[in-house]
């Protein structure tokens, strides 16, 4: 039986867990340091991060790290393939909704006026030069990696753990999770067991089993607050309206080949609604579990292949 090293910590404003099965000692600590490094590069809450500097560059091309080239390229590609349902340039709308500081510092009730940001969306105008390693945002457009940064970080670090000698790896950054290789205490034919928590109770709504892939959940009940005047708000912005999404869903969990893809699709489904979202997942060969505003649990037909010990309670297969 291979030794398993597990480490839990905070990074990117979220709880994170890294598991390394086998391999040399110290892999999980190296993974934590790597995630800290990616946060320093990508956090919009750090004024000296490359993402923050891009947002203040005033439309000028800026030389960045290879990691940031990969992040922005991934986010723009996600915008393109989802037809804009996922958009990494909703920063202005996020700020206007009240999400101006890290969530740990954000009060549950905002008493002052909301931000008067003039930033607009414009992912199609982002210019990326991978040869010179430069990125140019259009003037007046803000970039916010959001959850896709966490998903991409999970993918990158899981791959780096395997490359460093681990036989199996799991990297979970705030619910954006990537697994690959041999799970702990494995038996032939078994995979990684991933629990999906209910957004409205302490219970699990499903346990997913997968050998290699990514899982991400988007929920309006996790990062929410009340704006002045008693108006509820959350961080999941519908790019079509510039407002917090209201498509009848409380939470969306997606299983895909990579964590960044699962994150991209969970956001796109959340703003599109259950019916259109299920069709979108079918197009990508991904699977999903949706919790509606009234507490109903729906699943796409192909989620059955991943269901484990606690099957999803489904009033309808999508």
N, C-alpha and C positions, 0 to 999 in steps of 0.2 A: 504494500500500500504506500502510495506516495505521500510525503508530508505536505500538509496544507498550511499556508500562511495567509492570515486574514488581517486586514487593517481597516478601521473605520476612522473617519476624520471629516472636517469641514473644508470645502473648497468650492469656488464659484458660487458662493452664497447658498450652498446646499449641503446636505448630508451625503457623504460618499463612502463607498465600501469597495475595497480591492481584494480579490482572492487570487492567489497564485498556487497552483498545484504542481509540486515538484520544482526542479530547477535549483539554482544556487541560492544561498541565503540572502536576505535583504531586498528581494525583488519588490515587495509591496511598498517598502520605504522609498525605493527608487521611483515607483509609480506615483506615490504621493508628491515627490519633488517635481516630477514631470507635470503633473496636473497643476501644481502651484505655478510652474513656469508658464503654462498655457493661460492660466488666469491672469498673470501679469501682462501677457501679450494682448489678451482679448477682452478684458473686463471693461465695460463702459463706465463703471463706477470708479475706475482708477484713472486719474487725469493724465498719467504718464504712459498708459497702455498704448499700443499701436492703434487699436480701434478708436480710442479717444482722440489721439493725435490726427487720425484720418478725418474724424468728424469736425475737427477745428482747422483743417488744412485749407478751407476756403476754395475748394475746387482744384487745388494744385496736386500734381502727381507726387506721391510720397514713396520712398523706398522702405520696404518692410521685410520682415523675416519670411522664410519659406513657409512656416506654419501659418502665418496670416494670409499669404497668397492662397494656400490650400483652403483656409476657412472661407475667405470671400468668394473664391471660385466655386466652392461647394454650395454656398448660400445662393449665389446668383444662378447656378445650375438648378437648384431646387425651385427657385422662383419660376424659371423658364418651364420646367417639366410639369409643374402644377398649374400652369396658366395663370400665375399670380395669386392663387389661393394661399400660398405661403409667400410672404414678402419680407426680406430682411431690412427693408428701409422704412418700416413703420415707427421709427424712433420718435419722430415728432408727435405722432398720435399717442404713443405710450407716455410721453412726457405730459401731453395735454390731459391725459386720463388721470395723472397724478403720480405715476411711478417714476419719481425723480431721483430717488436714492435707493441703495440696496434694500431688499425687502426686510431685512432684520431691523433696519433703521426707520422703516416706513410706519407711521402710526396707523392704527386701525381706522381712525376717524380723522380725515383731513379737514382742518378748520379754516385754513387760509385759502386764497384764490389759487386756482390751478395754473400750471405753467403756461406761459404764452409763447410757446415755441413756434417758430416760423418754418421749421423743417417740414419737408414734404416727401412723398414717396417718389422713387425713381430708380428702381433696380436695373432697368434696361439701359441706363446711361452710365453704369459703372464700367470703368476701363481698367483692365488687368493686363499687365505685361510681365509674364512669368520669366522672360529672359533677363530683363533689367530688374526684376522683382519690385515693380512699382504698381501702385493702385491709385486711381484718380476717381474720387466721388464727384458727381455733378454738383455744382454750386447749389446750396440750399437743401441737399439730400443728406439724411443721416443714416448711418448703418448701425444696426443692433443685432449682434449674433444670436442673442437669446438662447433658446434651448438647443438650436442646431449646433452651437459651439460645444455644449455639454455632450451631445451625442457624438460629434466628431472627435472630441477629446477621448471619450470612452473607446471608440473604435481604434484610435491611434495608440492609446496606451495598452489596450489588450493585445494588439499586434506586436507592440514592442516587448511585452512580457513574454510572448511566445518566442520571439526572436532572441531573447536573452536566456532562453533555456527552459522556461516553464512548459509543462506538458498540458496545462489547462489554465485558463484565465477568465475572470469575471471582473468587469469594471462597471460600477454603478455610480453615476453622478446625478444625484437628485431625481432618480427615476428613469434617466436615460441610460440604458444598460446594454453592454455587449458581452457575450460569452463566446468562447471558442475552446477547442481542445477537450481534454479529459476533465470531467467534473470531480469534485471531492467524493471519496468513498463510492466510486462508480462500480457498476456491475455491467457486464456485456450488454450492449444495446440501450443503456440508459443515457439520458441527457441531463442538462441543467434544468432544475426546477425553479421557475420564476413565479412568485405569487403576485397577483393583481389585487390590490386593496380597493375596497369600496370607498368612493369619495364621501359617503354620507354615514359610514359606520366603521367600527373597528374590525369588521369581518372581511375575509377575502371573497371576491366574486369568482375567482378562477385561479387555478395553478397551471401555468404553461410549461410544457417540456420542449426544449430545443437543444440540438447538438451544437449549432453554430449560428449566430444571428444576433439581431438587435431588437430590443423592446423599448418603447417610449410611451409615456402617458401624458396627455395634456388635460388639465382640469381647471375650471374657473373657480373651484372651491379652495384651492391651495394658496394662490397668491391673489387675494382680494382685499378690498378696503372700501370704506364709505367716504365719498366726497362730500364737500360742504353742501348742505341742503338735504342730506340723507340719501343721496343717490348712490346705489351700490355700483362698484366698478371692479374690473379685473384686468389682467395683463394680456389677455388673448385678443388681439385686435383684428377686426375684419378689414382687410385692405380696401375693400370696395366702399366702405362707409367711413372709415377712420375711427370707428367706435368699438368698444368691447363687443365681441361676437355674441350673438343671441340667436342661435339656430336650433335651440331646443335640446342641447346636449350639456350635461354636467361634466362628463369626462370621456375621453377617448384613449384607448390603448391600442397600439399597433405593433404587429410583429413583422419585421422585414429583414433583409439580408444584413443590413448595417444599422447601427444605432442612429446615425444621422438621417438615414432614409426613414426610419420609424418616426423620428421626431418631426421631420418635414411633413410626413403624411398625417400624423396625428393633428398637427396644426391645421392642415388643409381640410381635413374631415371636420374638425371642430367648427370652422367658419362656414363650411358648405352644408352641414346638416347630415342626418343619418342616411337618407336615400342616395343623395348625390355622393356622399362620402364613401358609401359601400361600393358604388360603381367605380370611384377613383381607386380604391384599394384593389379591386378586381383587375383594373388596367395595369397596375404595378405588380400583380402577383403577390400582394401582401394580404395579411389577415387582420381583423379588427374586432374589438369588443367595445361597445358603446353603452354608457349609462346616461339615460335621458333625464330631463329636468324632473320628471315625476318619479324617478327611481327605477324605471324599467331597465332591464339589461338585455341588450340585443347583441347578436354576433353575426359576422359574415360566415357564409357557409364553410369556407376553407379553414376557419379557426379550429374546427373539430380535430384537425391533424395535430394540433398543439395542446389540446386540452388534457390535463392530467387528473390529479386526485379529486379536485373540486370542480366539476363541470359548471360552465356558465349557466345561470338560470335565464333562459331565453324565451321571451314571449313570441319572438319571430326571428327566423334566420333571414339575414339580409342577402 
